[in-house]
């Protein structure tokens, strides 16, 4: 039977851990609020950009802009967006597992990785995969400039025919307790077919169509990358908040169990002492 001092030491240790997890939950809740505001502000813009782009790209020819050209799927670049820190449940593990499955399904093709986040970088560094670029510390102070730089890198690789397709894999924020894994094809930009009830008409462009596409399409790529980063950031804080809340509750339950066990041990010790005293008092001199 363990000594009371050992049980008390264990209870103090669990209480200290509980204070840490509770503080981390509060910090994540505050960060989640700001991340949600930025994400909800970006969603309508990204959605409208997609609608406008679909209307323009579906009526343009594939050779109207390099970002619309379909070149096959032999050389693929996968952008894996993970967190820089852990303690957020299965957030990072789900992304890494999805990326690993993506690689396994395309073993016969050339797949490169562009890693955003320390957790993904640390995992794939130890694997036999080709890493094209790494970015860590992006989510410490997320800015649009980070999305622009990443988008420009992807656009350059695609337009120079270094890659044939670019995919994004990230966690989309659904709620505090739920994230949705998303694999989106970023490049080449998909040209959706016109619906039967939609008139097959073209727009009058001012200035010329080439100038509009040259401005609109790279901007669309930047916006989609920015949206993915914001979604991933909000999903990370939501996952960490949920994980730390569960850890705090588990710590409370463990403290209750240890306290009950400590009381039983102390009661057994007191009962034993009473029995010894009574036995000593009842024994003949």
C-alpha positions, 0 to 999 in steps of 0.5 A, a space after each residue: 500500500 503506498 504511503 500517504 505522502 506519495 498520494 498527496 504528492 501525486 494529487 499536487 502534481 495532477 492539480 498543477 497539470 490541471 491548472 496548466 490545461 485550464 490556462 491553455 484552454 482559456 488562451 485557446 478560447 481567446 485566440 479562437 475568437 480572433 481566428 473565427 472573426 478573421 475566418 468568417 470575414 474571409 469566407 464571403 470574399 473567397 466564395 464570391 471570388 470563386 463564383 466570379 472566377 467560375 463564370 469567367 474561366 468556364 467561358 475562357 479557352 484553356 490557353 487563355 492563361 497558364 493557370 488554366 492549362 491541364 497538363 496531366 498528373 505526373 508531377 504533383 505538389 501537395 501543400 500540407 498545412 499542420 500546426 506548429 504545436 501539439 496538445 490539440 488532439 488528433 488535429 495534426 495526426 489526421 492531416 499527416 495520415 491523410 497526406 501519407 495516404 495521398 502519397 501512398 496512392 500516388 507512389 508511381 508518380 512524382 509527388 513533392 511536399 510543401 510543408 506549412 507547420 512544424 509538426 508536418 515538417 518534423 514528421 516528413 523529414 524522417 521519411 523518404 519523401 521529397 520536400 520542396 519547401 518548409 514554412 514554420 512559425 507562420 501561425 504565430 502572427 498570421 498575415 496575408 503576406 504569408 499566403 501571398 508568398 506561398 501562392 507565388 511559390 506555387 504559381 511559379 512552380 506551376 507556370 514553369 512546368 515544374 509541377 502539373 498539379 497542386 493540391 492543398 490538404 488542411 483542416 476546415 473549421 466546422 465547429 469548436 468540436 469538429 473539423 473537416 479534412 479537405 483536399 482541394 486542387 488548387 492548380 490548374 484552376 478548374 473550369 466548371 462546365 456551363 449548366 444546361 439552363 445557363 446561356 452560353 454567352 461571353 462577357 465584354 472585357 474591359 480591358 482585354 481578357 488577357 489582362 483581366 485573367 492575368 490579375 484575377 487568377 493569381 489573386 484567386 490562388 492567393 485568396 484560396 491559400 489565405 482561406 486555407 491558412 485561416 481555416 487551419 488556424 481556427 480549427 487548430 485553436 478549436 481542437 486545442 480548446 476541446 482537448 484541454 477542456 477534456 484534459 481538465 475534466 480528466 484531471 478533476 476526475 483523477 483528483 477525486 479518485 486519488 482523494 478518495 483512495 487517500 482517505 481510504 488509506 488514511 482510514 485504514 492506517 487509523 483503524 490499524 493504529 486503534 487496533 494496536 492500541 486496543 490490543 496493547 491495552 488488553 494484553 496482560 502486563 
